Each structure stands twice: as C-alpha cells, then as structure tokens.
Amino acid sequence: MWLSRGNSLSFLPETTRDQKAIAVWLIVSAALVFGMVVLGGVTRLTHSGLSMVNWRPVTGFLPPIGEVEWGQAFDEYKKYPEYQKINKGMTVDGFKQIFWFEFSHRLLGRLIGLVFFIPFLYFTVRRRVGRRLFPKLLVMFVLGGMQGVLGWYMVKSGLVDRPDVSHLRLTAHLGAALLIYGYILWVALGLLGSGTSDNDPAAARLRPFTLVLVAAVGLVALSGGLVAGLDAGFHYNTFPMMGDNWVPDGLFALKPWWTNFIENCTTVQFDHRLLAESLLLAAIGIYLWARRLGLSGRARAALLALAGIMTFQAVLGITTLVLVIPVPLAAAHQAGALVVLACAVWAARALSPVDIDN
C-alpha cells in the first residue's frame, strides 16, 4: 500500500488479503477480455464490424432509439462501401441485425474499462496497491485505452474503398487483446502465489521452454488472425492435405517473397497449420519431459492441461476447416485459443520463482 508524505508517495507491500482481492478483480477483468475477443470474432464472422461508421468513445454507449434514429444510423451506413458494394438493398431490419453485434462489442469494451478503472482507483486510494504492482496495473490501463484506439483504426480501414477491414490491423487488434489478456493473468497468478522454488531443478530446466510456449501460442493465434482477416480458411477445406498436396502450389507466388507470409491466402493457411501442429507436439513433448523429470504439483497439472486443451483445440480447428467455417465452431475455435493461452501462462507462471510481493 502507499502512504502520503508531504507531496510524495511511498509504497508498502500489500497484505495477502489485499493480494487476493486484487487477483480476483484481475481475473474478472481477464474473463471480460475473453468475452470481448470471442464477441469480436463473432462480429467478424457475421460481417458486422462496419455497421457503426462513427466512433463516439464517450457518447456512443446508447444505441439508436426509435425509428427516426435507426433511420439516421442506416442512412449513415449507406454512405460507405460495404452497403454500396455488398449490402445494396438491405432493409432497416437487416441493418439492425449486424448493428447489434458491433454495438455489443463496443459496449463490452466500455464495460471492461469501467470494471478495470473503478477498482483500480479504489485500491489505489485505499492504499492497497504495492510499489511493484502499481506500474503493472497502470500499464494494463494504458494498454486497454490504446486497444480502443487501435480498434477504431482497424474499422476505419474498411470505410474507404474496400468494404473489409485491413487484415494486418485486425491481427494487430487481436494481438493487443492477447497481450492484455495474458499479462493480466500473469500478474493475477503471481498475486495468488503461483510459482516454484528457485531450488527446484526440474522447474529450472523447464522454465525457459514454457516461456517459449507462451510466445509460440501467441504466434499461432496471430497467424490465425491473418487467416481470419484474409478469409483464407475458405481456400482449402481438406485435412491433412491441402487439396491434393501436402505442400500446396503457390506458396511463394507473390513478389517480394516475404509478402506471401502476410498476403498470400495459401501461405497464410499453410503456416497456421504448420505452426499449430508443431506447437501441439511441443506441448505434449514438454509434458512428457516434465513427467520424466519428476515434476509434480500445479506446474505439472498446468502442463497436462495445456497438452489436453491443445489437442482438443486442434480437433476443433480441423472440424471448423472441413465444415467450411461455420460461425459457432469458428467462434469456439477462437475461444479455444484463449483457453490455450491461459493454460500456457499458468504453466509458465507455475514454473517461475514465487514472487509474493508484487
């Protein structure tokens, strides 16, 4: 906690009770971010993200009320490429259907801001935040605000000529959400005392590999963002082969060569498959190694959970692909990525040194 001394502030370690209260608040915040990402995926899958053509961060928490306001919102939507090139002739009722997805997504973002800011202010004013924890919470708050700006930057890319958001901005928006989500979980688990003694040789050997796993899970999720942004999942709907080949033609059809990794639908889907398969094998291998080293307790449970949920996630991804991307399965697959990330963060945190004074 902190104490005022004149015009300066000094911090003292928070109590265990304070740590648990803050950890619960952070886990609730992470759960809301989880819902935000999944809802964002549904918004993308239903092509609803461009239905709101204005960004009103302060006054935009109310939807249109009455037929007049709905008509005005619809008239604004008609000025932009998505209506003119794709949804020409759409009725007000059809507009409402896509509007509610995007509106709910933005409203949830505002709710997350309040759920984070109000307790943050309370815990700080009540002097329950430790010296080392305060900057971490401040970083979370700043990242959340920047994420809102990044979301509008993404939407703007679809309001110009091409009625679709930039897949690169979409992936950046997803990546920022994953960073916030993972960081919140990491700090919350630390407050709950998750960690391993520095004297545990098995944990010391495994720790670097679990940290790499966290980064790898993020990389696979970002590659999935590119697949979603380019609609690359609709190009090859067979597994394990892509069409009639294990390695499809046209992987490096674009020039310069490096643009294939972010612009070529064939390459993007191939990369996502290869990365996901490699990550699954790595997670299973690390778990088996942990058993051989005699690792026990929460760290071993976390690695088992990671290997298990990744196996389920792979099956879900394959099913989504071969059934040609049905919205419920695609949304579940995106939710599964967040569960995988949570398990990876849990495993890495459980193998990291105990850090009670956050």
N, C-alpha and C positions, 0 to 999 in steps of 0.2 A: 504494500500500500504506500501511498505517498503522504507527506506532511508538509505543510506550508511553513517556510521560514523566511519571513520578510517577503521579498519579491521572487524568491526562488522556491523550487520544489525539490524535496528529497524523497526517495522511494525506499520502502522496506518490503521484504518478501511477504507475499500474501499467505494467509493461513490455508491449511488443507481444505477447510470448508469453503473458503473463497475459491480455491482452485477448482473444486468440484462443481461449484455453481457456474463459474465461467466456462468450464468444459461442457456442461450441459447446454448452455446458451450457444456455444460454438457448434456443437453437434446439431442442434436445431437449425442453426443458420446453414450448415452444410447440407442438411436434409432439404431445405428450401432451395438451395442452389441445385441440388439433384433434380428436384421437380422442375426448376427453371430450364435446365438443359433438355430434359425429356420433352417438356412442352414446346421448347424451341425447335426440337426435332420434328414434332408433330406439325408445327406451324410450317416448317419447310416442306414436309412430305405432302401436306394438303395445299401447297402453293398459296398460303395465306399471308405471307410475310410482307407483301407490298400493298396490302389493303388499307393501311394507315399511311398516308403520304405526308403527314406533318409530324414533327417531334415537339411535343409540349411537355417537357420534363416536370413542370410544376403544376400546370392546369390540366394535363391530359389524363387525370385519374378518373374522369367521368366519361361514360360512353354517350353517343347521341341519344337524346331523349325526345320522343315524339317523332312523327312522320316528317315534319319540316326539317329537323336537324339530321335525320337519316338521309333525307333527300339531298341536303347540302353536302354531307360527307360523301355520298355516292357521286355527286357532281364533281367533287374534287378528284375522286378516284378516276373518273372518266377522262381527265386531262392527261393521264400518264400512260406509258406504253403497254402496261400489262392489260388494261382494258381495251385499248385500241388495237392491239395485235393478237390477243389471246381470248379475252372475255367479252368481245363485242356482242352486244345484245343481252348481256347479263341483266337480270332483274334486281330490284332492291332486296328482295328476299335472298337471292343468291349472294349478293354482296354481304348481307348480314352474316351469312354462314362463314365466310372467310374472315370477315372483320373480327368476329368474336375470338378466334384463335390468336390473332396478333394482339388484340386488346388484352386478353387474359395474360399473354406472355409479358407484355409491358407492365401490366398491373402487378403481376407477381414480382417483377423486378423492383418496383417501388416498395412493395411489402417487405422484400428482403432488406432493402435499405433501412426501413424503419425498425425491423426486427434486430438489425445489427446496431444501428446508431443509438437507439434509446437505451438498451442495456449497456452499451459501451460508455455512454455518458454517465449512466447511473453508477457503474462500477468504478469509473474514474473519480467522480465527485465524492463517492462514498469511501474513497481511498482503499480500494480493494485490488488495485492493479499493481503488480510488481514492476520494478525498474526495467527488467529484461523483457517483460511481457508487453508493456505499453507500446513500444515501437512496432511489435509484431501485429498488434491489433490495429494500429494506425495504418500499417501497410495494407492490411485487409480492407480497411475502409476506403483507402485511396484507390486500390485496385478495383473495388466494386464500382466506384464512381467512374473510373476510366472505362470499365466494361460497358456502362450505359452509353457513353460517347462512342465507343467502338461499334456498338450495336446499330446506332443511327448511321454511322459512317458506312456500315455494311448495307443497310437498307437504301441509302442514297444511291448506291451503285446500280440499283435496279430501277431507278426513276428517271433515267436519262434516255438512252436509246434502246438498249437490250432489256426486255422485261424479265430480268433474272438478276439476282444479286451476284456480285463477284465471288467466285468460289474461293479465292485467296482470302478475301475479307471474311467470308463465312468461316473458313478454317481458323483464321486468327481469332475470331469471336469465340469459337469453340475452345481453342487453346487457352484463351484467357480464363474462360469459365473453369476449365480443368485445373489450371494453376491455382485459382482461388479455392476451389473445392478441396484439392489435395493439401494445400497449405493450411487451411482451416482444420482439416482432420489431423494433420501432423501436430499442430500446436495443441489441439484438444487432447489427443492421446498422451502427449507429454505431460499435460496438467493432471491427467489421471494416473500418472506414474508408470506409464508403459516404458519398458526399457530392460536392458540386461546389464549385469555387472561387467565392468571392464576386465575382470579376471576370467571370464568365460571364454575359453579358447575356441569353441565351436562357433559362438556368436561372432567373435573377432574375424574368423575366416569367412563366414557367410555374409557379414555386413556389407562389404563393398558390392557384392553381387545383387543383393536385394535393392540397394540404391540404384544400381543399373537397371534392375527390373522396373522400378518406378518410372524412370526416364523412358524405358522401352515401351511401357504401357501407354504413356503419353504420346510417343511417336506413332504407335499403331492407331491410336484414337485420332490423331491428326491426319493420318493417311485415310482413315475412314471419312473424315470431314471433306477431304478432296474428292473422294468417291461420291459422297452425297452432293457436293457442290456442282460437280460435273455431270451428275446423273449417270455416272459410269457403271453403276450396278445393273443398269438395263442392257449393257452391251454384251455381256457373256453370262448366261444363266445356267451354266453347267458346272459340275464339280465331280471329280477333282481336276479334270481337264478344262481348258478354256476353249470351247468349241471342239475342234478335232485335235487340238495340240496341247502338249504340256506347257510349252513356251509359245505363246501366240505370235503371229506375224505382226509387224508394225510397231514393235516396242520402241524403236528409235526412228520413227517416220518423220518427226518434226526436227527442224533446224532452228537454232543450235541444239545440240543433243540434250543439254540439261533441261530444256523446256519440256521434254517428254515426261519428266517426273512430276510436273505440276499442271500440264495442259493436255496430255495425251490420255484419253479415257482408257485405252488398252493398258498402257503402262501403269497408270494410277491404280486400276483394279488389280493388276498382277502384283504390284508392290504391296498392296494391302493384304492380299492373300499370303504372300511370302513372309511378310513381317509377322502376321498373326500366327502362322504355323510355326515359325521359328520361336516366337515368344512362348507359345504353349509348350513346346519341347523344352525350352529353357526353364520354365516354371516347374515342370514335372521333374526335370533333372536336379534342380536345386533342392526340391523337397526330398528326393531320394538321397541326395548327398547329406542333407540335414539329418535324416534318419541314421545314416551310416556314422555320422559324427556323434550321435547320441544326443542331439539337441532335443530338449523337452519343453514343456510349458506352453505359454501363449505364443511364443515365437514359432514353435513347430506347428501349433494349431493354425496360425496365420498362414504359414506356407502351404499347409494342406488345403485350407480354404481357398487360397489363391489358385492352386493347381486344379481344384474341383470346379470353381466358378469359371475358370478359363476354358475348361473342357466343355462345360455347358454353353458358354458364350460362342465357342467355335461351332458347335452343333446348331445353335440358334442362327448364327451368321450364314451357315451353309443353307439352312432351311429357308431363310429370308431370300437368299440369292436364287435358289432353284424355283421358288414360287413367284419370282419376279416382283420382289419388293412390296408385299402387302403392307399397308400402313401400320397395323397393330404389331406385326412381327418386327418391322424396321424400328419402330419406337422401342420395343422391348430390347432389341439388339443395342440400341444406343444407351438404354438404361443399364444393360449388362456391362457396357464399357465402364460406366461409373462405379458399378459394384466391383469390377476387376481392379480399378484404380484404388478404391478404398481398401481392398484386401492387400494390394501391393504396398500402400502406405502403412497399413497396420503391420505387415511383416517387417518392413524396413525400420519402423519405429520400435517394434518389439526387440529388434536386434541391436538397436543403438543404445549408447550408455544412458542410464537413468538420469533424468535432468529435472529434478523436483522443483527447483527454484527457477520458474520460467519468468 
